[in-house]
Amino acid sequence: MAANPRQQAAVITGAAGGIGHALAQALAARGYALALADVDAGALEAARAALAAQGATVIAVHTDVSDAGQIEHLCEQSFLRLGHVDLLVNNAGVLATGRCWELEPEVFERVMRINLWSVLHALRSFVPRMAAQGAGHIVNVASMAGLAVGPWLAPYTLSKQGVVALSEGLLLELQAAGLPLGVSVVCPGPVATGIASGLDGAAPREVDQMNGALRSGIAAGMTPDAVAQRILDGVSARQFWILPHEQAAQAALARAQGIAAGSLPAFAF
Ligand SMILES: NC(=O)c1ccc[n+]([C@@H]2O[C@H](COP(=O)([O-])OP(=O)(O)OC[C@H]3O[C@@H](n4cnc5c(N)ncnc54)[C@H](O)[C@@H]3O)[C@@H](O)[C@H]2O)c1
């Protein structure tokens, strides 16, 4: 199962669906050996089997990314069974909506654990081993919500702004330590995946309206395949900021200009 020594190897979290699954397919097409991680055991095995049937070198490691021990297990299995890890994609994520003063603390905690703490766990497990092998690249999938703020998305925006800030700090710290690892942070706008499928239909009126707009915007969004190609092109070009949607850059600029001008926050999306 080990990748041959010249074959590049990648680990992808949230690899059984959406953007992660598209990334797995795109990386397999580029000749990468793969470690797929997901909490959905059935979808994970289906993804592994389909890629293996296409001739890919692929392992599946059932992982809940919110658990540091499971991320460490993913890391151990990836290095043991693939031999090396050239690319780590911290992609798994979930969405929750609601008024920030009404959402249960458990909702914030779940989203923060899956979207943000998972990245910290992965850095603690993977960075020392990737640095020891002398090369590697880490991709953190944040969101346009990591660059700009909209209402009724507080758990999500908190987590994604955290992923962006953590990625910026990571790059600076790796450079200061002289460690040879690259970093990219991905901030997509709407991508046509199932991420909004579980949004609560019994929300307050304005939240319910936004849930509907989110669902239709996401359904009409960029394809996961197009986003995956954009991410891999960005990694090949060693880009730190990977913004597949122009609107993300515009939203970030508008927010920065608003801060500098002392304006009140405005709807970014
Ligand atoms: N779809 C969009 O419009 C959009 C926009 C911006 C950013 N993103 C980000 O892209 C990433 C991928 O999202 P997607 O749209 O492909 O979503 P998706 O729901 O289609 O896929 C997410 C995958 O992550 C897995 N997952 C969820 N919780 C997990 C956990 N605790 N441990 C391991 N795996 C877990 C799911 O089983 C699923 O396979 C997320 O970080 C999301 O925030 C998505």
The ligand as a Tripos MOL2 file, in Angstrom:
@<TRIPOS>MOLECULE
LIG
   44    48     1     0     0
SMALL
NO_CHARGES

@<TRIPOS>ATOM
      1 N1        -19.8630   24.4810    0.1550 N.am      1 LIG1
      2 C1        -19.5850   25.7810    0.3160 C.2       1 LIG1
      3 O1        -20.3080   26.6640   -0.1840 O.2       1 LIG1
      4 C2        -18.3550   26.1920    1.0910 C.ar      1 LIG1
      5 C3        -17.9690   27.5440    1.0240 C.ar      1 LIG1
      6 C4        -16.8530   27.9570    1.7510 C.ar      1 LIG1
      7 C5        -16.1250   27.0480    2.4960 C.ar      1 LIG1
      8 N2        -16.5320   25.7310    2.5330 N.ar      1 LIG1
      9 C6        -15.7350   24.8150    3.3640 C.3       1 LIG1
     10 O2        -15.2910   23.7290    2.5850 O.3       1 LIG1
     11 C7        -15.0800   22.6030    3.4320 C.3       1 LIG1
     12 C8        -15.7690   21.3960    2.8350 C.3       1 LIG1
     13 O3        -17.1570   21.6560    2.8290 O.3       1 LIG1
     14 P1        -18.1640   21.0240    1.7560 P.3       1 LIG1
     15 O4        -18.9620   22.1320    1.2130 O.co2     1 LIG1
     16 O5        -17.4480   20.1180    0.8560 O.co2     1 LIG1
     17 O6        -19.1310   20.2300    2.7710 O.3       1 LIG1
     18 P2        -19.7780   18.7860    2.6750 P.3       1 LIG1
     19 O7        -20.7750   18.7420    3.7870 O.co2     1 LIG1
     20 O8        -20.2160   18.4740    1.2980 O.co2     1 LIG1
     21 O9        -18.5420   17.8210    3.0120 O.3       1 LIG1
     22 C9        -17.9110   17.8790    4.2680 C.3       1 LIG1
     23 C10       -17.3130   16.5290    4.5890 C.3       1 LIG1
     24 O10       -16.7270   16.6350    5.9010 O.3       1 LIG1
     25 C11       -17.1390   15.5130    6.6550 C.3       1 LIG1
     26 N3        -17.1400   15.8250    8.0800 N.ar      1 LIG1
     27 C12       -18.0440   16.5640    8.7830 C.ar      1 LIG1
     28 N4        -17.7370   16.5600   10.0770 N.ar      1 LIG1
     29 C13       -16.6130   15.8160   10.2110 C.ar      1 LIG1
     30 C14       -15.8090   15.4340   11.3210 C.ar      1 LIG1
     31 N5        -16.1270   15.8010   12.5740 N.pl3     1 LIG1
     32 N6        -14.7140   14.6760   11.1060 N.ar      1 LIG1
     33 C15       -14.4020   14.2870    9.8300 C.ar      1 LIG1
     34 N7        -15.1310   14.5900    8.7510 N.ar      1 LIG1
     35 C16       -16.2240   15.3570    8.9390 C.ar      1 LIG1
     36 C17       -18.5260   15.1610    6.1420 C.3       1 LIG1
     37 O11       -18.8910   13.8110    6.4440 O.3       1 LIG1
     38 C18       -18.3670   15.4120    4.6450 C.3       1 LIG1
     39 O12       -17.9070   14.2680    3.9580 O.3       1 LIG1
     40 C19       -15.6420   22.9870    4.8020 C.3       1 LIG1
     41 O13       -14.5730   23.3570    5.6480 O.3       1 LIG1
     42 C20       -16.5210   24.1890    4.4940 C.3       1 LIG1
     43 O14       -16.6600   25.0480    5.5970 O.3       1 LIG1
     44 C21       -17.6210   25.2920    1.8480 C.ar      1 LIG1
@<TRIPOS>BOND
     1     1     2 1
     2     2     3 2
     3     2     4 1
     4     4     5 ar
     5     4    44 ar
     6     5     6 ar
     7     6     7 ar
     8     7     8 ar
     9     8     9 1
    10     8    44 ar
    11     9    10 1
    12     9    42 1
    13    10    11 1
    14    11    12 1
    15    11    40 1
    16    12    13 1
    17    13    14 1
    18    14    15 2
    19    14    16 1
    20    14    17 1
    21    17    18 1
    22    18    19 2
    23    18    20 1
    24    18    21 1
    25    21    22 1
    26    22    23 1
    27    23    24 1
    28    23    38 1
    29    24    25 1
    30    25    26 1
    31    25    36 1
    32    26    27 ar
    33    26    35 ar
    34    27    28 ar
    35    28    29 ar
    36    29    30 ar
    37    29    35 ar
    38    30    31 1
    39    30    32 ar
    40    32    33 ar
    41    33    34 ar
    42    34    35 ar
    43    36    37 1
    44    36    38 1
    45    38    39 1
    46    40    41 1
    47    40    42 1
    48    42    43 1
@<TRIPOS>SUBSTRUCTURE
     1 LIG1         1 GROUP 0 **** ****
